[in-house]
Amino acid sequence: MTDRVVNVEQADAWDGRQGDHWTRYADHYDALIHRLTAPLLRAAAIGASDRVLDVGCGTGSTTRMAARAASAGSVLGVDLSTAMLQEAERRTRAEGVENVRFEQADVQVHAFPPGAFDVAISRFGVMFFENPAAAFSNIASALDRHGRFVFVCWQERDRNEWVTIPVSAALEHAPRPAPGPEGAPGPFSLAEADRIRRLLTDAGFENVEIDEIAEAIFFGHDARVASEFWQGTGTARVVLDDVDADTERRAIDAVHAALHSRSGPEGIWLGSAGWLVRATRA
């Protein structure tokens, strides 16, 4: 584990079952959010000599893309998950990308060298901070003056079919989980644009721009693949972890049927709604 962790609950999840699922399904996750990656990298406008920080890098797909753009620069990918970082290292070696390194780090408290980076990016890695104010302040400190911070995060749950379709089907059989605390770490913790703007401004950023990004995401080639994938996701486990085996089976069958109804010649594509966020260190 990383040298210091204060985001303990998320560290347990990402350095455990959730990180293991992302590692096992790394290619599936990359395909799922493929259409949301290009806008992130375009907005980041990484230059050839830039020093880049990839926050919540996972298995390193965006880290390697950034490294290719920063061909005379360098990229550091950080994440909480041992398994994901090991897979990131393996894939990076296999692809022959040399200007990359990875560290296991809690971004809320990790001692980044001050002003060490020109650009910080994150592809859906910023919603899981227990204290986003601390994390964003730490990222600001790690950026050089006028350094750029660009990330994508999800809008509210009800605007994202990739959650609502399988979860609604499962809830026909499983009890509805109790809602978590408002703003608690999770996929939709940064769903409110005003909150993002306030957090970034308070952390020392300026020129905050928040644009809607809506792209269909690829959930799987068919309902069998998609429902098997869904069963290990964090949203699925919130619904299924405390139910008996029979209820879980009926819920999963309902998810399979719902996803099958969305199958087409090119697989299962579900709607999404996110934010593309850009800010500059003041």
C-alpha angles and dihedrals in degrees: 000000000000120000096258131015129182097158088075102160093050091044090055090051099043095040087049137032098344094050090046091054092050090049094049092047098035094131091045092052092047091051091045095059098027094117091053094053100068094057090050093053093043090053092046090056092197112203127216094256099036124130106224134197116200109200116207090004096176111186091353106253094135091038091060092044089052091048092055090051091047092051094158094033135059141250131211118197118198130188142151096236122094092194095049093048091049089052090047090054092048094050093045092054091046091052093046095236107157108174093071135092132175133215132186103232145155100228091205091070110007113132101238113179107261114260092001097137137056096197135024119195135180132184105203092322101113101069096077102067115121086206109027091174090062093044095050091046090052091049090050090053090051092055125085116242109293090011116158129242115195126173145154124223136166127271119221120321096246091061093057115080092188086072105028099051099054095033094049090051092049092048090061084077108017125064117257110259119238111263116255124236115291111268093013116151112280143104094293102038091111096042093121114079092203091057092051091050093049094047093049095045092049090048092058104269129130137185090046112187122184119187131177116248118193121178134152110249127215110243099178146308093266141355094268093056093041096049093046089051092047094054092069098044122109093246091053094049091052087060100037109032097087101039128097121257095259093051091047092052093050091047092050091048089053091050090050091052093048092050092045088057088060095048118122139169090280096044130257117330120181130187124256138185123200143155126250105207128194127180139161127221108250 
